[in-house]
Amino acid sequence: MEPRRAGRAVLQNTYFFTTPSVIESMNMGLRKLSRMRDRFRTMNQFSIIFGDRLKLNSF
């Protein structure tokens, strides 16, 4: 019983540790898109769709 509980704890720890970095990389991607949006007005709709998809994935 002990090894299974230890494995589950390790999985939970890696999940909690990796989540902030994933969110951080998403934020960096959104910042890049917002910068590109200023240069290319045609990217406007794409960045809005992309941002909504990222918001859904972050939860």
N, C-alpha and C positions, 0 to 999 in steps of 0.2 A: 504493500500500500504506500509506503514512503516514497519510493522512486517516482511513482505516478504523480504524487502531489508535488514533488520537487520539479518535475518536468512541467507541470501546469504553471507553477510559480515562475519558472524561467520564461515560459511563453508570455505570461502576463507582463513580466518586466520588460522583455524586448518590445512588446507592443506599446507599452507606455513610453519607453525611451525613444522609439522611432517616430512616434506620432508628431511631436513638436517639430522635428526636422522636416518631415513631409509637409506639414503646414507651412513651415518657413519657405520651403522651395516653391510651394504654390503661390505664396505671397510675392516672392521674387518674380515668378512668371507673370503675375498680374501687374506688377510694377513695370515690367518690360512692355507688356501689352499697352498699358496706359501711356507710356512714352511713345510707342509706335503710333498710337491713335492720334497723337498731336500731329505727326508727320503725314500719315495716310488717313484721310477721313473715310475712305472706303472700308477700313478695318474696324470701324465703329461697331457694326452689327456683330462681327465675328468675336470681338473682345467681350461684348455683352453676353453672347451665348456661351463663350468659353468660361467667363466668370461665374455664370449660373451653374455650369457643370462642376466647376471646382468647389463651389459652395456646397453642392449636394454631396460630393465625394468626401469633403472634410468631416462630415458627421458620421 
